[in-house]
Amino acid sequence: MEKKLDLRGLSCPMPLLETKKALEKAEMVSIIVDEAAAREKIIAFAKSKQYQVESSSSSSEYTLIIRK
């Protein structure tokens, strides 16, 4: 099951907490954030769990796809 999260406008640590919660119920999560710090923390978390992470950016938004 895939989950999509639009976390634009949220400050840390909320994007990371919402990502963790979504990954408890989904095998794949697609995330949009607009803070570089949130992007980096989510990537670091995913790598620490050995999940696959894809990241792309356009203007001031970052899209992350995490697969367990």
N, CA, C and O atoms as CSV, one atom per row, in Angstrom:
chain,resi,resn,atom,element,x,y,z
A,1,MET,N,N,0.837,-1.182,0.000
A,1,MET,CA,C,0.000,0.000,0.000
A,1,MET,C,C,0.884,1.248,0.000
A,1,MET,O,O,1.920,1.290,0.663
A,2,GLU,N,N,0.459,2.254,-0.749
A,2,GLU,CA,C,1.204,3.512,-0.827
A,2,GLU,C,C,0.450,4.603,-0.088
A,2,GLU,O,O,-0.779,4.659,-0.108
A,3,LYS,N,N,1.207,5.460,0.558
A,3,LYS,CA,C,0.644,6.605,1.287
A,3,LYS,C,C,1.292,7.865,0.727
A,3,LYS,O,O,2.495,7.876,0.463
A,4,LYS,N,N,0.511,8.922,0.543
A,4,LYS,CA,C,1.029,10.202,0.062
A,4,LYS,C,C,0.867,11.238,1.158
A,4,LYS,O,O,-0.196,11.360,1.767
A,5,LEU,N,N,1.939,11.983,1.400
A,5,LEU,CA,C,1.927,13.030,2.434
A,5,LEU,C,C,2.340,14.366,1.821
A,5,LEU,O,O,3.377,14.459,1.163
A,6,ASP,N,N,1.541,15.381,2.035
A,6,ASP,CA,C,1.904,16.745,1.656
A,6,ASP,C,C,2.217,17.475,2.963
A,6,ASP,O,O,1.308,17.879,3.688
A,7,LEU,N,N,3.486,17.639,3.252
A,7,LEU,CA,C,3.917,18.208,4.529
A,7,LEU,C,C,4.489,19.615,4.367
A,7,LEU,O,O,5.237,20.095,5.219
A,8,ARG,N,N,4.132,20.259,3.279
A,8,ARG,CA,C,4.582,21.637,3.068
A,8,ARG,C,C,4.019,22.532,4.159
A,8,ARG,O,O,2.863,22.394,4.559
A,9,GLY,N,N,4.841,23.444,4.631
A,9,GLY,CA,C,4.411,24.402,5.645
A,9,GLY,C,C,4.622,23.923,7.075
A,9,GLY,O,O,4.457,24.700,8.016
A,10,LEU,N,N,4.987,22.647,7.251
A,10,LEU,CA,C,5.233,22.141,8.596
A,10,LEU,C,C,6.707,22.283,8.952
A,10,LEU,O,O,7.584,22.054,8.119
A,11,SER,N,N,6.966,22.658,10.184
A,11,SER,CA,C,8.344,22.790,10.663
A,11,SER,C,C,8.777,21.510,11.361
A,11,SER,O,O,7.951,20.745,11.859
A,12,CYS,N,N,10.083,21.292,11.388
A,12,CYS,CA,C,10.634,20.131,12.091
A,12,CYS,C,C,10.233,20.210,13.552
A,12,CYS,O,O,10.214,21.298,14.127
A,13,PRO,N,N,9.922,19.109,14.146
A,13,PRO,CA,C,10.090,17.726,13.700
A,13,PRO,C,C,8.834,17.110,13.077
A,13,PRO,O,O,8.811,15.902,12.838
A,14,MET,N,N,7.791,17.901,12.807
A,14,MET,CA,C,6.517,17.345,12.342
A,14,MET,C,C,6.636,16.521,11.056
A,14,MET,O,O,6.045,15.442,10.997
A,15,PRO,N,N,7.365,16.963,10.022
A,15,PRO,CA,C,7.459,16.131,8.817
A,15,PRO,C,C,8.055,14.744,9.098
A,15,PRO,O,O,7.595,13.746,8.542
A,16,LEU,N,N,9.062,14.683,9.946
A,16,LEU,CA,C,9.673,13.400,10.283
A,16,LEU,C,C,8.701,12.525,11.071
A,16,LEU,O,O,8.592,11.329,10.800
A,17,LEU,N,N,7.999,13.101,12.034
A,17,LEU,CA,C,7.041,12.335,12.828
A,17,LEU,C,C,5.905,11.788,11.963
A,17,LEU,O,O,5.495,10.639,12.127
A,18,GLU,N,N,5.404,12.605,11.050
A,18,GLU,CA,C,4.331,12.159,10.152
A,18,GLU,C,C,4.827,11.055,9.208
A,18,GLU,O,O,4.088,10.123,8.890
A,19,THR,N,N,6.077,11.171,8.767
A,19,THR,CA,C,6.669,10.139,7.909
A,19,THR,C,C,6.787,8.816,8.660
A,19,THR,O,O,6.436,7.763,8.128
A,20,LYS,N,N,7.276,8.870,9.885
A,20,LYS,CA,C,7.405,7.653,10.688
A,20,LYS,C,C,6.051,6.983,10.882
A,20,LYS,O,O,5.931,5.764,10.756
A,21,LYS,N,N,5.031,7.784,11.188
A,21,LYS,CA,C,3.690,7.242,11.404
A,21,LYS,C,C,3.161,6.579,10.124
A,21,LYS,O,O,2.566,5.503,10.183
A,22,ALA,N,N,3.375,7.212,8.987
A,22,ALA,CA,C,2.899,6.659,7.715
A,22,ALA,C,C,3.604,5.350,7.383
A,22,ALA,O,O,2.986,4.429,6.848
A,23,LEU,N,N,4.885,5.264,7.694
A,23,LEU,CA,C,5.649,4.054,7.392
A,23,LEU,C,C,5.276,2.874,8.286
A,23,LEU,O,O,5.627,1.735,7.981
A,24,GLU,N,N,4.578,3.130,9.369
A,24,GLU,CA,C,4.090,2.035,10.210
A,24,GLU,C,C,2.980,1.262,9.500
A,24,GLU,O,O,2.763,0.082,9.777
A,25,LYS,N,N,2.274,1.939,8.574
A,25,LYS,CA,C,1.112,1.338,7.927
A,25,LYS,C,C,1.281,1.112,6.430
A,25,LYS,O,O,0.452,0.441,5.815
A,26,ALA,N,N,2.326,1.651,5.838
A,26,ALA,CA,C,2.495,1.560,4.387
A,26,ALA,C,C,3.885,1.041,4.031
A,26,ALA,O,O,4.850,1.256,4.764
A,27,GLU,N,N,3.966,0.365,2.906
A,27,GLU,CA,C,5.248,-0.129,2.402
A,27,GLU,C,C,5.992,0.945,1.614
A,27,GLU,O,O,7.216,0.898,1.487
A,28,MET,N,N,5.237,1.921,1.083
A,28,MET,CA,C,5.833,3.005,0.310
A,28,MET,C,C,5.144,4.315,0.678
A,28,MET,O,O,3.920,4.380,0.792
A,29,VAL,N,N,5.949,5.350,0.861
A,29,VAL,CA,C,5.410,6.664,1.211
A,29,VAL,C,C,6.022,7.708,0.280
A,29,VAL,O,O,7.239,7.766,0.105
A,30,SER,N,N,5.163,8.525,-0.309
A,30,SER,CA,C,5.577,9.646,-1.150
A,30,SER,C,C,5.336,10.920,-0.346
A,30,SER,O,O,4.241,11.141,0.172
A,31,ILE,N,N,6.374,11.756,-0.246
A,31,ILE,CA,C,6.332,12.914,0.653
A,31,ILE,C,C,6.734,14.176,-0.098
A,31,ILE,O,O,7.670,14.166,-0.897
A,32,ILE,N,N,6.017,15.259,0.168
A,32,ILE,CA,C,6.409,16.580,-0.341
A,32,ILE,C,C,6.688,17.463,0.866
A,32,ILE,O,O,5.836,17.614,1.741
A,33,VAL,N,N,7.876,18.045,0.913
A,33,VAL,CA,C,8.241,18.993,1.967
A,33,VAL,C,C,8.816,20.250,1.320
A,33,VAL,O,O,9.231,20.230,0.161
A,34,ASP,N,N,8.835,21.340,2.081
A,34,ASP,CA,C,9.390,22.583,1.535
A,34,ASP,C,C,10.520,23.141,2.393
A,34,ASP,O,O,10.899,24.305,2.256
A,35,GLU,N,N,11.051,22.308,3.274
A,35,GLU,CA,C,12.206,22.705,4.091
A,35,GLU,C,C,13.353,21.732,3.840
A,35,GLU,O,O,13.172,20.517,3.910
A,36,ALA,N,N,14.516,22.265,3.553
A,36,ALA,CA,C,15.683,21.409,3.316
A,36,ALA,C,C,16.032,20.589,4.558
A,36,ALA,O,O,16.452,19.438,4.444
A,37,ALA,N,N,15.863,21.170,5.726
A,37,ALA,CA,C,16.181,20.452,6.963
A,37,ALA,C,C,15.270,19.234,7.127
A,37,ALA,O,O,15.733,18.165,7.526
A,38,ALA,N,N,13.991,19.386,6.824
A,38,ALA,CA,C,13.060,18.262,6.915
A,38,ALA,C,C,13.459,17.174,5.924
A,38,ALA,O,O,13.429,15.987,6.252
A,39,ARG,N,N,13.829,17.577,4.724
A,39,ARG,CA,C,14.267,16.619,3.704
A,39,ARG,C,C,15.451,15.810,4.215
A,39,ARG,O,O,15.458,14.584,4.107
A,40,GLU,N,N,16.439,16.481,4.762
A,40,GLU,CA,C,17.651,15.804,5.226
A,40,GLU,C,C,17.356,14.856,6.395
A,40,GLU,O,O,17.904,13.755,6.458
A,41,LYS,N,N,16.500,15.282,7.309
A,41,LYS,CA,C,16.183,14.432,8.468
A,41,LYS,C,C,15.395,13.195,8.049
A,41,LYS,O,O,15.611,12.108,8.585
A,42,ILE,N,N,14.488,13.356,7.099
A,42,ILE,CA,C,13.715,12.210,6.613
A,42,ILE,C,C,14.624,11.237,5.877
A,42,ILE,O,O,14.504,10.026,6.057
A,43,ILE,N,N,15.527,11.745,5.057
A,43,ILE,CA,C,16.468,10.879,4.343
A,43,ILE,C,C,17.356,10.135,5.334
A,43,ILE,O,O,17.570,8.931,5.186
A,44,ALA,N,N,17.868,10.825,6.330
A,44,ALA,CA,C,18.738,10.188,7.328
A,44,ALA,C,C,17.982,9.088,8.081
A,44,ALA,O,O,18.526,8.009,8.319
A,45,PHE,N,N,16.739,9.360,8.451
A,45,PHE,CA,C,15.927,8.353,9.133
A,45,PHE,C,C,15.729,7.120,8.245
A,45,PHE,O,O,15.927,5.987,8.685
A,46,ALA,N,N,15.338,7.356,7.000
A,46,ALA,CA,C,15.073,6.241,6.084
A,46,ALA,C,C,16.322,5.390,5.871
A,46,ALA,O,O,16.246,4.161,5.860
A,47,LYS,N,N,17.453,6.035,5.706
A,47,LYS,CA,C,18.704,5.287,5.518
A,47,LYS,C,C,19.077,4.505,6.777
A,47,LYS,O,O,19.630,3.409,6.685
A,48,SER,N,N,18.779,5.060,7.944
A,48,SER,CA,C,19.094,4.355,9.188
A,48,SER,C,C,18.259,3.083,9.333
A,48,SER,O,O,18.665,2.145,10.020
A,49,LYS,N,N,17.102,3.053,8.690
A,49,LYS,CA,C,16.229,1.868,8.699
A,49,LYS,C,C,16.495,0.973,7.483
A,49,LYS,O,O,15.851,-0.061,7.308
A,50,GLN,N,N,17.445,1.384,6.655
A,50,GLN,CA,C,17.808,0.683,5.433
A,50,GLN,C,C,16.660,0.626,4.427
A,50,GLN,O,O,16.510,-0.356,3.700
A,51,TYR,N,N,15.850,1.691,4.393
A,51,TYR,CA,C,14.790,1.821,3.400
A,51,TYR,C,C,15.399,2.441,2.139
A,51,TYR,O,O,16.425,3.118,2.205
A,52,GLN,N,N,14.768,2.208,1.011
A,52,GLN,CA,C,15.195,2.845,-0.240
A,52,GLN,C,C,14.615,4.254,-0.284
A,52,GLN,O,O,13.453,4.468,0.061
A,53,VAL,N,N,15.432,5.207,-0.709
A,53,VAL,CA,C,14.987,6.602,-0.760
A,53,VAL,C,C,15.304,7.190,-2.124
A,53,VAL,O,O,16.426,7.074,-2.617
A,54,GLU,N,N,14.310,7.819,-2.727
A,54,GLU,CA,C,14.507,8.609,-3.942
A,54,GLU,C,C,14.152,10.048,-3.593
A,54,GLU,O,O,13.183,10.305,-2.879
A,55,SER,N,N,14.941,10.976,-4.098
A,55,SER,CA,C,14.710,12.379,-3.782
A,55,SER,C,C,14.840,13.223,-5.043
A,55,SER,O,O,15.741,13.013,-5.854
A,56,SER,N,N,13.936,14.174,-5.196
A,56,SER,CA,C,14.033,15.135,-6.297
A,56,SER,C,C,13.563,16.488,-5.778
A,56,SER,O,O,12.895,16.581,-4.749
A,57,SER,N,N,13.927,17.531,-6.513
A,57,SER,CA,C,13.512,18.870,-6.076
A,57,SER,C,C,13.100,19.705,-7.277
A,57,SER,O,O,13.576,19.512,-8.396
A,58,SER,N,N,12.198,20.638,-7.006
A,58,SER,CA,C,11.800,21.619,-8.011
A,58,SER,C,C,11.486,22.904,-7.265
A,58,SER,O,O,10.711,22.901,-6.308
A,59,SER,N,N,12.070,23.969,-7.691
A,59,SER,CA,C,12.012,25.273,-7.024
A,59,SER,C,C,12.243,25.109,-5.524
A,59,SER,O,O,13.352,24.752,-5.126
A,60,SER,N,N,11.258,25.350,-4.690
A,60,SER,CA,C,11.487,25.276,-3.238
A,60,SER,C,C,10.807,24.066,-2.610
A,60,SER,O,O,10.555,24.055,-1.405
A,61,GLU,N,N,10.509,23.048,-3.414
A,61,GLU,CA,C,9.868,21.848,-2.889
A,61,GLU,C,C,10.736,20.624,-3.132
A,61,GLU,O,O,11.480,20.546,-4.109
A,62,TYR,N,N,10.620,19.673,-2.218
A,62,TYR,CA,C,11.363,18.421,-2.317
A,62,TYR,C,C,10.366,17.267,-2.289
A,62,TYR,O,O,9.449,17.240,-1.468
A,63,THR,N,N,10.558,16.331,-3.185
A,63,THR,CA,C,9.716,15.134,-3.224
A,63,THR,C,C,10.591,13.946,-2.846
A,63,THR,O,O,11.669,13.744,-3.405
A,64,LEU,N,N,10.108,13.171,-1.896
A,64,LEU,CA,C,10.820,11.988,-1.434
A,64,LEU,C,C,9.916,10.782,-1.609
A,64,LEU,O,O,8.714,10.859,-1.356
A,65,ILE,N,N,10.488,9.677,-2.037
A,65,ILE,CA,C,9.764,8.418,-2.097
A,65,ILE,C,C,10.564,7.423,-1.277
A,65,ILE,O,O,11.744,7.182,-1.536
A,66,ILE,N,N,9.908,6.853,-0.291
A,66,ILE,CA,C,10.576,5.887,0.605
A,66,ILE,C,C,9.885,4.547,0.448
A,66,ILE,O,O,8.660,4.446,0.519
A,67,ARG,N,N,10.704,3.512,0.232
A,67,ARG,CA,C,10.206,2.142,0.129
A,67,ARG,C,C,10.880,1.302,1.182
A,67,ARG,O,O,12.094,1.382,1.374
A,68,LYS,N,N,10.092,0.496,1.864
A,68,LYS,CA,C,10.646,-0.419,2.869
A,68,LYS,C,C,11.394,-1.545,2.182
A,68,LYS,O,O,11.936,-2.425,2.852
